[in-house]
């Protein structure tokens, strides 16, 4: 117990010190941007050679496992070995040892990897059957990289028992030096801030230092899916919690995914961008038209209504400037008739107050014991983008206008024969109940769904539940604006869940970069493409901790097109894929001009960037000339890490790329709900 308290105290002091050093008013100059992550310490030649030799031995072990376990179930656990190899390899290759103490940590990780490799070569996985600290890895769909996570498995854990375990997700605080090596070392030695009795704790890496946004957001669900393959998790008792940057992550998980968790416990952090930067960073932002809309992606204040579906207990120290997060969410909740539970530690800065922490645990434990209602008769859900389309048995499949609020309140009447739906800004809807889930009486041949929008009411009759108590029905607004049962007829492209933009959305699922092998007729364009493509690949590695898949345009396969979003760089004269598709991208692109905005601009000095459904595979995206849209200046404070470009833009090469923009923005805007060009912002 004393050992555990020591590590908790040490971890908290480290968290606080990193938060104090990591950001602040000194990081408000876009002309003077420090590197994130910072430069590492020099590795002595003798140490480097020793680590490289040990790393080669581990790499050889991995090769042996591939051969010994080929086509066998145990091969699925190879990431649990690879994760140690990759962590040390990355630190060596990219200068990411940040303390001489990490040299010994690297040796220990390699040793752990080799011990696991010896077992896995024989098809054995003993680390899955023991309680305690279990660092692990999974293979990410996004870029094929092995991503780390850590587990705290409770005492008395018995694999194969009928008991289903509560799962607590923990989102870590800001740590610019939190490499994979550092993270795995922590997950091998420290249980962390909270270890609820009888619960499994999942420590998320979140792809480094982005407050679990974008690929870091997906990391939570990929890691959780990996855990569920090996541990019996109670899906109605999943808690999300975090502190500082992790508190910010917790807020966004809570408001975007209110149907997934049984409870949320955000501590400190931030809940939106403008006001937080004003208070914490002493920075006043002036977002342009499309940025104002895109703030709605991660500004949790715009989604506060969803907390009506998720019990939430916020925590702040009374002397912590990050108390602002819960304060502003309290005001946002009040607009929807919600009273936010906000526990405040007395005489406490950026940390948990011991007594208040006990109260927090009591409340979260009580909520988790009760668990999530498996089949609520009422669901309320608010969304601004079909990226977030689901809450319990509701799925929103169409919005009137993206980035404006769509809201639905669906209630199953006591007689089981009527569902009342109050909605605004919604054009498509599904009810989805799996076997045993529909709280409807069987034997009713139909259910009436009554839609209410303002003063307008309409009714649609649909078949009742199946005998296994599953029930799946869909609705859409027809061309006359009336609700009708069924899917809209196949009359062209529509924005839909998972295919709605903006540009950054493509990097939240599997993508492949299509590199040009030709040369542009425009030297300025060629130079810009070369530089921005190289920057994207470098920054993806540094900020999202993976290696992007890359293929030459001449070697793109049908399998690539089927499996991945295509991120295509160049122009029709340099990239054969763009030459093939230039007349199918919804705008005019010639040697002379680019016309996305209704005004032709010279191709010699302008580059289009965009996202839209891929004409070669309309269930996947094509992205042209862009990676993630926030840049180096935004790395300095996590609240700045928001989408910086909408669905499309035209880059003016007369302005050089900098730490905030890829060049001048000659025009930019969103496609409408049918993926048609609009006037621009």
C-alpha positions in Angstrom: 0.0 0.0 0.0 2.8 2.4 0.9 4.4 1.5 -2.5 1.2 2.4 -4.3 0.8 5.7 -2.5 4.3 6.7 -3.3 3.8 6.1 -7.0 0.5 8.0 -7.0 2.1 10.9 -5.3 5.1 10.9 -7.7 2.8 10.6 -10.7 0.6 13.6 -9.5 3.7 15.8 -8.8 5.0 14.9 -12.3 1.6 15.7 -13.8 1.4 19.1 -12.1 5.0 20.1 -13.0 4.4 19.1 -16.7 1.2 21.1 -16.8 3.0 24.2 -15.4 5.8 24.0 -17.9 3.9 22.8 -20.9 1.9 25.8 -22.0 1.0 29.3 -21.0 1.2 32.9 -22.3 4.8 32.3 -23.4 3.5 30.1 -26.2 1.4 32.8 -27.8 3.7 33.8 -30.6 3.2 31.9 -33.9 6.6 33.3 -35.1 8.4 31.6 -32.2 7.1 28.1 -31.8 9.1 25.6 -29.7 9.2 22.0 -30.9 6.7 19.4 -29.5 8.0 16.9 -28.5 11.2 18.7 -27.3 14.7 17.5 -28.3 15.8 14.5 -26.3 19.1 13.9 -24.4 22.1 12.5 -26.1 22.5 8.8 -26.1 26.0 7.6 -25.4 27.5 5.5 -28.1 28.0 2.5 -25.8 24.4 2.7 -24.6 23.0 3.1 -28.1 25.0 0.0 -29.4 23.8 -2.1 -26.4 20.2 -1.1 -26.9 20.4 -1.7 -30.7 21.8 -5.2 -30.1 19.1 -6.1 -27.6 16.5 -4.6 -29.9 17.7 -6.8 -32.8 17.4 -9.8 -30.6 13.8 -8.8 -29.8 13.1 -8.2 -33.5 14.5 -11.7 -34.3 12.1 -13.1 -31.6 9.2 -11.4 -33.4 10.2 -12.9 -36.7 10.2 -16.4 -35.0 6.8 -15.8 -33.5 5.4 -15.0 -37.0 6.7 -18.2 -38.3 5.8 -20.4 -35.3 2.3 -19.0 -34.9 1.4 -18.4 -38.6 -2.4 -18.9 -39.1 -2.8 -19.7 -35.4 -5.0 -17.8 -32.9 -1.9 -16.8 -30.7 -0.6 -14.6 -33.5 -3.2 -12.1 -32.6 -1.2 -11.3 -29.5 2.0 -10.3 -31.4 1.3 -6.5 -30.7 1.8 -7.3 -27.0 5.4 -8.0 -27.8 5.8 -5.6 -30.7 4.8 -2.7 -28.5 8.0 -2.9 -26.4 10.2 -3.2 -29.5 8.5 -0.2 -31.2 8.7 2.0 -28.1 12.5 1.6 -27.8 13.1 1.7 -31.6 11.2 5.0 -31.8 13.1 6.6 -29.0 16.4 5.6 -30.6 15.6 6.6 -34.1 13.9 9.9 -33.3 15.9 11.2 -30.4 13.1 10.7 -27.9 15.0 9.7 -24.7 14.2 12.7 -22.5 16.0 11.6 -19.4 19.1 9.4 -18.8 16.9 7.3 -16.5 15.0 6.2 -19.6 18.1 4.2 -20.8 17.5 1.6 -18.0 13.7 1.8 -18.6 14.4 0.9 -22.3 16.4 -2.2 -21.2 13.6 -3.3 -18.9 11.0 -2.9 -21.7 13.1 -5.0 -24.0 13.5 -7.7 -21.3 9.7 -7.7 -20.8 9.2 -8.0 -24.6 11.7 -10.9 -24.8 10.0 -12.7 -21.9 6.6 -12.4 -23.6 8.1 -13.5 -26.9 9.5 -16.7 -25.4 6.0 -17.6 -24.2 4.2 -16.5 -27.4 6.6 -18.5 -29.6 5.0 -21.5 -27.8 1.5 -20.1 -28.2 1.2 -19.1 -24.6 0.0 -15.7 -23.2 0.4 -15.8 -19.4 0.2 -12.0 -19.0 -3.5 -12.2 -19.8 -4.3 -14.3 -16.7 -2.7 -12.4 -13.9 -3.9 -9.4 -11.8 -1.8 -6.3 -11.5 -0.2 -4.0 -14.1 -0.4 -5.3 -17.6 1.1 -3.0 -20.4 -0.2 -4.1 -23.8 -0.5 -3.1 -27.4 -3.0 -3.3 -30.3 -2.8 -3.0 -34.0 -4.6 0.2 -35.1 -6.8 0.2 -38.2 -6.0 3.9 -38.8 -2.4 3.5 -40.0 -1.4 -0.1 -39.1 0.8 1.0 -36.2 1.0 -0.8 -32.8 -0.4 1.5 -30.2 0.2 1.0 -26.4 -2.2 0.9 -23.6 -2.0 -0.1 -19.9 -4.3 -2.2 -17.7 -4.7 -2.5 -14.0 -6.4 -5.8 -13.4 -7.9 -6.2 -9.9 -6.8 -8.7 -7.3 -8.7 -12.0 -7.5 -9.1 -11.8 -11.2 -10.1 -15.2 -12.6 -10.1 -15.6 -16.4 -13.0 -17.6 -17.6 -15.2 -16.8 -14.6 -18.8 -15.7 -15.3 -18.3 -12.4 -13.6 -18.4 -9.3 -15.9 -16.0 -6.5 -14.8 -16.6 -2.8 -14.6 -14.1 -0.9 -16.8 -12.8 2.5 -16.1 -11.0 4.5 -18.9 -8.4 6.9 -17.7 -7.3 9.8 -20.0 -3.8 11.1 -19.0 -2.7 14.7 -18.6 -0.5 16.7 -20.9 3.0 15.3 -21.2 5.1 16.6 -24.1 7.8 14.0 -23.1 5.3 11.1 -22.8 6.8 8.9 -25.5 5.7 5.3 -25.9 8.7 4.3 -23.9 7.8 6.6 -21.0 4.1 5.6 -21.1 4.9 1.8 -21.0 7.4 2.4 -18.2 4.7 4.1 -16.2 2.1 1.4 -17.0 4.6 -1.2 -15.8 5.2 0.5 -12.4 2.3 2.7 -11.4 -1.4 1.9 -11.0 -2.3 5.5 -11.5 -4.7 7.9 -9.8 -7.8 5.6 -9.4 -8.0 1.9 -8.8 -11.7 1.1 -8.0 -12.1 -2.2 -6.1 -13.0 -5.0 -8.5 -12.7 -2.9 -11.6 -10.3 -3.1 -14.5 -8.7 0.3 -15.3 -7.7 1.0 -18.9 -5.0 3.7 -19.2 -5.2 5.2 -22.7 -2.1 6.5 -24.5 -4.4 8.4 -26.8 -1.8 8.8 -29.5 0.4 11.1 -27.3 -0.6 14.7 -26.5 -3.9 15.7 -28.2 -6.5 15.5 -25.4 -7.8 12.3 -27.1 -9.0 14.2 -30.2 -9.1 12.8 -33.7 -7.0 9.7 -33.9 -6.5 10.0 -30.1 -10.3 9.8 -29.8 -10.4 6.6 -31.9 -7.6 5.1 -29.7 -10.0 4.8 -26.8 -12.4 2.7 -28.8 -9.7 0.6 -30.5 -8.1 -0.1 -27.1 -11.4 -0.8 -25.5 -12.3 -3.3 -28.2 -9.0 -5.0 -27.7 -9.6 -5.3 -24.0 -13.1 -6.8 -24.5 -11.6 -9.6 -26.6 -9.7 -11.0 -23.6 -11.6 -9.7 -20.5 -15.3 -10.1 -19.6 -16.4 -6.4 -19.5 -19.8 -5.3 -18.4 -20.9 -2.9 -21.2 -23.3 -1.2 -18.8 -20.6 -0.3 -16.3 -18.0 1.6 -18.3 -16.7 4.8 -16.7 -14.6 7.5 -18.4 -12.5 9.8 -16.3 -9.4 12.0 -16.6 -7.6 15.0 -15.1 -6.1 18.1 -16.7 -5.7 17.4 -20.4 -7.4 14.1 -19.5 -10.2 16.0 -18.0 -10.7 17.8 -21.3 -10.7 14.4 -23.0 -13.3 13.2 -20.5 -15.6 16.1 -21.2 -15.6 15.4 -25.0 -16.1 11.7 -24.6 -19.1 12.4 -22.2 -20.9 14.8 -24.5 -20.1 13.0 -27.8 -20.8 9.4 -26.6 -23.4 9.7 -23.8 -24.8 6.3 -24.7 -21.5 4.4 -24.3 -20.6 5.1 -20.7 -22.5 4.7 -17.4 -20.6 7.7 -15.7 -18.1 10.4 -16.5 -15.7 12.1 -14.0 -13.8 15.0 -15.7 -11.3 16.7 -13.5 -9.9 20.2 -14.4 -8.9 20.5 -18.0 -10.9 22.5 -20.5 -14.3 22.1 -22.1 -14.1 24.5 -25.0 -11.6 26.7 -26.8 -12.3 30.5 -26.8 -12.9 31.1 -23.1 -10.3 28.7 -21.9 -7.6 30.3 -24.0 -8.6 33.7 -22.8 -8.3 32.7 -19.1 -5.5 30.1 -19.1 -3.4 31.2 -22.1 -4.2 35.0 -22.0 -5.1 34.7 -25.7 -8.1 36.1 -27.4 -8.9 34.2 -30.6 -10.7 35.7 -33.6 -12.0 32.6 -35.5 -13.1 33.1 -39.1 -16.4 32.0 -40.5 -15.6 28.3 -40.9 -13.6 28.1 -37.7 -16.6 29.4 -35.8 -18.6 26.5 -37.1 -15.8 23.9 -36.6 -15.4 25.0 -32.9 -18.6 23.1 -32.6 -16.7 19.8 -33.0 -14.9 19.9 -29.7 -16.5 22.8 -27.8 -18.4 20.7 -25.2 -20.6 23.6 -24.2 -22.4 23.2 -27.5 -23.3 19.6 -26.7 -24.2 20.0 -23.0 -27.7 18.7 -23.5 -26.3 15.2 -24.0 -25.3 15.0 -20.3 -29.0 14.4 -19.6 -28.2 10.8 -20.8 -25.0 10.4 -18.8 -24.4 10.8 -15.0 -21.5 13.2 -14.6 -19.5 14.3 -11.6 -17.0 17.1 -12.3 -14.1 17.9 -10.0 -11.9 21.0 -9.6 -9.5 22.5 -7.1 -10.8 25.8 -5.8 -7.5 27.5 -6.6 -7.0 25.9 -10.1 -7.5 28.2 -13.1 -8.7 25.0 -14.9 -11.8 25.1 -12.7 -13.0 27.3 -15.6 -13.9 24.1 -17.5 -16.5 22.8 -15.0 -17.8 26.4 -14.4 -18.5 27.0 -18.0 -20.1 23.5 -18.4 -22.3 24.3 -15.4 -23.6 27.3 -17.2 -24.1 25.4 -20.4 -25.9 22.6 -18.6 -28.2 25.1 -16.9 -29.5 26.2 -20.3 -30.9 22.7 -20.7 -32.4 22.5 -17.2 -29.4 20.4 -16.0 -27.7 20.9 -12.6 -24.1 19.8 -12.9 -22.6 18.0 -9.9 -19.3 19.8 -9.3 -17.1 18.8 -6.4 -14.6 21.4 -5.4 -11.4 20.6 -3.4 -10.8 23.3 -0.8 -7.4 25.1 -0.7 -6.4 23.0 -3.7 -4.7 24.0 -6.9 -4.1 21.6 -9.8 -4.5 18.3 -8.0 -7.1 16.1 -6.3 -8.0 17.0 -2.7 -7.8 13.8 -0.7 -11.2 14.3 1.1 -13.0 15.4 -2.0 -11.5 12.6 -4.0 -13.2 10.2 -1.6 -16.5 11.9 -2.2 -15.9 11.7 -5.9 -15.2 8.0 -5.7 -18.3 7.3 -3.6 -20.5 9.0 -6.2 -19.0 7.3 -9.2 -19.0 3.9 -7.5 -22.7 4.3 -6.6 -23.5 5.2 -10.2 -21.4 2.3 -11.6 -23.0 -0.2 -9.2 -26.4 0.7 -10.6 -25.0 0.7 -14.1 -26.3 2.0 -17.4 -30.0 1.4 -18.2 -29.8 -1.3 -20.9 -33.0 -0.2 -22.6 -34.2 3.3 -21.7 -37.6 4.3 -22.8 -36.5 7.9 -23.4 -33.5 9.0 -25.4 -32.4 12.6 -25.9 -29.5 13.4 -28.3 -28.0 16.5 -29.8 -25.5 16.6 -32.5 -23.8 19.0 -35.0 -22.1 16.4 -37.2 -22.9 12.9 -38.2 -19.5 11.9 -36.9 -21.5 11.7 -33.7 -24.7 10.0 -34.7 -25.5 7.5 -32.0 -27.0 7.5 -28.5 -28.4 4.2 -27.2 -31.1 3.1 -29.6 -31.2 6.3 -31.7 -29.0 6.9 -34.7 -29.3 10.2 -36.6 -28.7 9.5 -40.3 -29.3 12.9 -41.8 -29.0 16.6 -40.7 -30.7 19.6 -42.3 -27.4 21.5 -42.1 -24.1 20.3 -40.7 -22.6 22.4 -37.8 -26.1 23.6 -36.8 -27.7 21.7 -34.0 -29.8 18.7 -34.7 -31.8 17.4 -31.8 -34.1 14.5 -31.1 -36.1 13.4 -28.1 -37.7 10.0 -28.6 -40.0 8.5 -26.0 -41.7 5.1 -26.0 -45.2 5.4 -24.5 -46.4 3.2 -21.7 -48.8 1.3 -24.0 -45.8 0.2 -26.2 -47.7 1.1 -29.3 -46.6 4.7 -29.7 -43.2 6.4 -30.0 -43.2 10.2 -29.8 -40.3 11.9 -31.6 -39.6 15.6 -31.0 -37.0 16.8 -33.4 -35.3 19.8 -34.9 -32.7 19.9 -37.7 -32.9 16.2 -38.3 -33.7 14.6 -41.7 -32.9 10.9 -41.1 -33.4 8.7 -38.1 -33.1 5.0 -37.1 -34.3 3.0 -34.1 -31.9 0.1 -33.4 -32.6 -2.5 -30.8 -30.6 -5.7 -30.7 -32.1 -9.1 -29.6 -33.7 -8.8 -26.2 -33.4 -5.0 -26.1 -36.7 -3.6 -27.3 -38.9 -2.6 -24.3 -42.0 -3.3 -26.4 -44.9 -5.8 -25.8 -44.8 -8.6 -28.4 -47.8 -9.4 -30.5 -48.5 -5.8 -31.6 -48.6 -5.8 -35.4 -47.6 -2.2 -35.6 -46.1 0.8 -33.8 -47.1 4.3 -34.5 -44.3 6.8 -34.6 -45.5 10.4 -34.0 -43.1 13.1 -35.2 -43.4 16.6 -33.6 -41.5 19.6 -35.0 -42.7 22.8 -33.5 -46.4 23.0 -34.3 -46.3 20.3 -37.0 -47.2 16.7 -36.2 -47.2 13.6 -38.4 -47.6 9.9 -37.9 -45.9 6.9 -39.5 -46.9 3.3 -38.8 -44.2 0.7 -38.8 -44.0 -3.1 -38.0 -43.6 -3.9 -34.3 -40.8 -5.8 -32.6 -39.6 -9.2 -33.6 -40.1 -12.2 -31.4 -36.5 -12.0 -30.2 -37.3 -8.4 -29.0 -35.1 -6.9 -31.7 -36.5 -3.9 -33.5 -34.9 -2.0 -36.3 -36.7 0.7 -38.3 -35.6 3.8 -40.2 -37.2 7.0 -41.3 -36.3 9.9 -43.5 -37.8 13.2 -44.7 -38.9 13.0 -48.3 -38.6 15.7 -50.9 -41.7 17.4 -49.6 -40.3 17.5 -46.1 -42.6 14.8 -44.7 -41.4 11.9 -42.5 -41.7 8.5 -44.1 -40.5 5.0 -43.2 -37.5 3.5 -44.9 -34.2 4.7 -46.3 -34.0 7.6 -48.8 -33.9 6.2 -52.4 -30.5 6.0 -54.0 -30.5 9.4 -55.7 -26.9 10.5 -55.3 -24.5 11.3 -52.6 -25.5 12.4 -49.1 -23.6 13.2 -46.0 -24.1 10.3 -43.7 -22.4 8.9 -40.5 -18.8 8.2 -41.2 -18.9 10.1 -44.5 -19.6 13.7 -43.6 -16.3 15.6 -43.5 -14.5 17.9 -42.7 -10.9 17.1 -43.9 -9.7 16.0 -40.4 -12.3 13.3 -40.3 -10.4 11.2 -42.9 -7.6 10.7 -40.4 -9.9 9.1 -37.8 -10.1 5.8 -39.8 -8.0 3.8 -42.2 -6.2 5.9 -44.8 -3.4 5.5 -47.3 -1.3 8.3 -48.8 -1.1 8.3 -52.6 2.2 9.9 -53.6 2.7 11.5 -57.0 5.5 10.1 -59.2 5.2 12.7 -61.9 6.0 16.4 -61.9 3.6 19.3 -62.0 3.6 21.7 -64.9 3.6 24.4 -62.2 6.9 24.6 -60.3 5.4 26.5 -57.4 2.8 23.8 -57.0 5.4 21.1 -57.2 7.5 22.7 -54.5 4.5 23.2 -52.2 3.3 19.6 -52.6 6.8 18.2 -52.0 7.2 20.3 -48.8 3.7 19.8 -47.4 3.6 16.0 -48.1 7.0 15.6 -46.3 5.7 17.8 -43.4 2.5 15.7 -43.1 4.4 12.4 -43.0 6.8 13.8 -40.4 4.1 15.4 -38.2 1.9 12.4 -38.4 4.8 10.4 -36.8 5.5 13.0 -34.2 2.0 14.0 -33.2 -0.1 10.9 -33.9 2.7 8.4 -33.2 2.3 6.2 -36.3 3.8 5.7 -39.7 1.3 6.6 -42.5 0.8 4.1 -45.2 2.2 5.4 -48.5 1.9 4.1 -52.1 3.0 5.6 -55.4 0.2 6.7 -57.6 1.3 4.1 -60.2 1.0 1.3 -57.7 -2.4 2.0 -56.1 -4.4 -1.3 -56.1 -8.1 -2.1 -56.1 -7.5 -3.5 -52.6 -6.2 -0.2 -51.4 -9.2 1.6 -52.9 -11.5 -0.8 -51.2 -9.9 -0.7 -47.7 -8.7 2.9 -47.2 -9.5 6.5 -47.5 -7.2 7.9 -50.3 -5.1 10.9 -49.3 -3.9 12.0 -52.8 -1.2 14.6 -53.3 -0.3 16.7 -56.3 -2.3 17.8 -59.3 -3.6 16.1 -62.5 -0.2 16.5 -64.2 1.8 15.0 -61.4 -0.5 12.3 -59.9 -2.1 9.8 -62.3 -4.9 9.2 -59.8 -5.9 12.8 -59.9 -5.6 12.8 -63.7 -8.1 9.9 -63.7 -10.5 11.6 -61.3 -10.2 15.3 -62.1 -13.6 15.4 -63.8 -15.3 13.5 -61.0 -14.3 15.7 -58.1 -17.2 18.2 -58.4 -15.1 21.2 -59.5 -13.2 22.5 -62.5 -9.4 21.8 -62.4 -7.4 22.5 -65.4 -3.8 23.5 -66.3 -5.0 27.1 -66.3 -7.3 27.4 -63.3 -8.9 25.9 -60.2 -12.6 26.7 -59.5 -14.0 25.6 -56.2 -15.5 28.8 -55.1 -17.3 30.0 -58.3 -14.3 32.2 -59.1 -11.5 30.6 -61.2 -8.1 31.1 -59.7 -4.8 30.5 -61.6 -3.5 26.9 -61.2 0.1 28.2 -61.2 -0.3 29.8 -57.8 -3.2 27.9 -56.2 -3.8 24.4 -54.8 -7.1 22.8 -54.0 -7.5 20.9 -50.7 -10.7 19.0 -50.0 -12.5 15.9 -48.8 -15.4 14.2 -50.4 -16.6 10.6 -51.2 -14.1 8.8 -53.4 -15.6 8.4 -56.9 -13.8 5.1 -57.1 -15.4 3.8 -53.8 -18.1 6.2 -52.5 -18.2 4.6 -49.1 -14.6 5.9 -48.5 -13.2 9.4 -48.7 -10.8 11.0 -51.1 -8.7 13.8 -49.6 -6.7 16.0 -51.9 -3.5 17.8 -50.7 -4.0 17.8 -46.9 -3.2 16.1 -43.7 -4.6 17.0 -40.3 -5.3 20.7 -40.5 -4.0 22.1 -37.2 -0.3 22.9 -37.2 2.7 23.6 -35.0 1.4 26.6 -33.2 -1.6 24.6 -32.1 0.6 21.9 -30.6 1.5 24.3 -27.8 -1.9 24.2 -26.1 -4.4 21.3 -26.5 -7.4 23.7 -26.6 -6.0 25.0 -29.9 -6.0 21.5 -31.5 -9.2 21.9 -33.5 -9.9 21.5 -37.2 -8.5 24.5 -39.1 -10.0 23.9 -42.5 -13.6 22.9 -43.5 -14.6 20.5 -46.3 -12.7 22.4 -49.0 -10.3 25.3 -49.5 -8.0 26.8 -52.1 -4.5 27.6 -50.9 -2.8 30.7 -52.3 0.9 30.0 -52.7 1.8 33.7 -52.7 1.7 33.3 -48.9 4.3 30.8 -47.6 3.2 28.0 -45.2 3.8 28.8 -41.5 3.0 27.4 -38.1 -0.7 28.2 -38.5 -1.6 27.8 -42.2 -0.4 25.8 -45.2 -0.4 29.1 -47.1 -2.9 31.9 -47.8 -6.6 30.8 -47.9 -8.1 32.2 -51.1 -11.5 30.5 -50.5 -12.9 27.9 -48.2 -16.2 26.3 -47.3 -18.4 23.3 -46.7 -20.3 21.1 -49.1 -24.0 20.9 -48.5 -25.8 17.8 -47.4 -25.7 16.4 -50.9 -21.9 17.0 -51.3 -22.6 19.9 -53.6 -20.4 23.0 -53.6 -21.7 26.1 -51.8 -20.7 29.7 -52.0 -18.0 29.4 -49.4 -17.5 31.1 -46.0 
